[in-house]
Amino acid sequence: MKRIGKTLGFEREFCDNAIHEILENKYIVDAPPEFSTKELAIKFIKDGLAIAFSDNEVHPSEGEWLRSAADKNGLDLTWFRSESVNATNRKQLPSHMEVDDLTVEYS
């Protein structure tokens, strides 16, 4: 998250504070997002699975939240299960996610 914040031009202290205070922020919604296009939702889900698996294990709550996001955005749950299996079968997962490793484009 710090690398993404830096790429987007946020000060390091701002990012540190945001990370530490995220759970106390009443404006942060825990509900899965609804995207304007399925393409963006697909990218989000793929990035989410990569991030969730960055510790070599997709925890049940992470997987369920991403599945809910797929469902909310009208994505086929068979596709989601297939992407989940693909994420767990990857042999060379990055140990530290880089902005360039994600599918969503940041500008």
C-alpha positions as CSV (number, residue, x, y, z in Angstrom):
1,M,0.0,0.0,0.0
2,K,2.9,2.3,0.7
3,R,4.3,1.7,-2.8
4,I,1.0,2.4,-4.4
5,G,0.6,5.6,-2.3
6,K,4.0,6.7,-3.4
7,T,3.3,6.0,-7.0
8,L,0.1,8.1,-6.7
9,G,2.0,10.9,-5.1
10,F,1.0,10.7,-1.5
11,E,3.4,11.6,1.3
12,R,4.8,8.7,3.3
13,E,3.5,10.0,6.6
14,F,0.0,10.3,5.1
15,C,0.1,6.7,4.0
16,D,1.5,5.4,7.3
17,N,-1.3,7.2,9.2
18,A,-4.0,6.0,6.8
19,I,-2.8,2.4,7.2
20,H,-2.8,2.6,11.0
21,E,-6.2,4.3,11.2
22,I,-8.1,2.5,8.5
23,L,-10.1,0.3,10.9
24,E,-11.2,3.4,12.9
25,N,-12.3,5.4,9.9
26,K,-16.1,5.6,9.8
27,Y,-16.0,6.4,6.1
28,I,-14.4,3.2,5.1
29,V,-17.1,0.8,3.9
30,D,-16.5,-3.0,4.2
31,A,-18.9,-3.8,1.5
32,P,-17.5,-5.1,-1.8
33,P,-17.3,-2.3,-4.5
34,E,-19.5,-2.2,-7.5
35,F,-17.6,-1.2,-10.7
36,S,-18.8,0.7,-13.8
37,T,-17.6,-2.1,-16.0
38,K,-17.0,-5.8,-15.8
39,E,-13.5,-5.4,-17.1
40,L,-12.5,-3.2,-14.2
41,A,-14.2,-5.7,-11.8
42,I,-12.2,-8.5,-13.3
43,K,-8.9,-6.6,-12.9
44,F,-9.9,-5.8,-9.3
45,I,-10.7,-9.5,-8.5
46,K,-7.4,-10.7,-10.1
47,D,-5.4,-8.1,-8.2
48,G,-7.3,-8.9,-5.0
49,L,-6.5,-12.6,-5.3
50,A,-2.8,-11.9,-6.0
51,I,-2.7,-9.6,-2.9
52,A,-4.7,-12.1,-0.8
53,F,-2.3,-14.9,-1.8
54,S,0.8,-12.8,-1.2
55,D,1.3,-14.7,2.1
56,N,0.8,-18.0,0.3
57,E,-2.7,-18.5,1.7
58,V,-6.0,-17.0,0.8
59,H,-7.8,-16.7,4.2
60,P,-11.5,-17.6,4.2
61,S,-12.7,-14.1,4.9
62,E,-10.5,-12.7,2.1
63,G,-11.8,-15.3,-0.4
64,E,-15.4,-14.7,0.6
65,W,-15.1,-11.0,0.3
66,L,-13.6,-11.3,-3.2
67,R,-16.3,-13.8,-4.2
68,S,-18.9,-11.3,-3.0
69,A,-17.3,-8.6,-5.1
70,A,-17.5,-10.9,-8.1
71,D,-21.1,-11.7,-7.5
72,K,-22.0,-8.0,-6.9
73,N,-20.4,-7.1,-10.2
74,G,-22.2,-9.9,-12.2
75,L,-19.2,-12.0,-12.7
76,D,-19.7,-15.7,-13.2
77,L,-18.8,-17.6,-10.0
78,T,-17.3,-20.4,-12.1
79,W,-14.9,-17.9,-13.5
80,F,-14.1,-16.7,-9.9
81,R,-13.5,-20.3,-8.7
82,S,-11.2,-20.8,-11.7
83,E,-9.2,-17.6,-10.9
84,S,-9.0,-18.7,-7.3
85,V,-7.5,-22.0,-8.3
86,N,-5.1,-20.3,-10.7
87,A,-3.9,-18.0,-7.9
88,T,-3.3,-20.9,-5.5
89,N,-1.5,-22.9,-8.3
90,R,1.0,-20.2,-9.3
91,K,4.5,-21.4,-8.5
92,Q,6.2,-18.0,-8.7
93,L,4.2,-15.5,-6.7
94,P,6.0,-12.3,-6.0
95,S,7.1,-12.1,-2.4
96,H,6.4,-8.3,-2.4
97,M,3.7,-7.0,-4.7
98,E,4.8,-4.1,-6.9
99,V,2.4,-1.7,-8.6
100,D,3.7,-3.1,-11.9
101,D,2.5,-6.6,-10.9
102,L,-1.1,-5.5,-10.7
103,T,-3.5,-5.4,-13.6
104,V,-5.3,-2.2,-12.7
105,E,-3.5,0.7,-14.4
106,Y,-2.5,3.6,-12.1
107,S,-1.8,7.0,-13.6
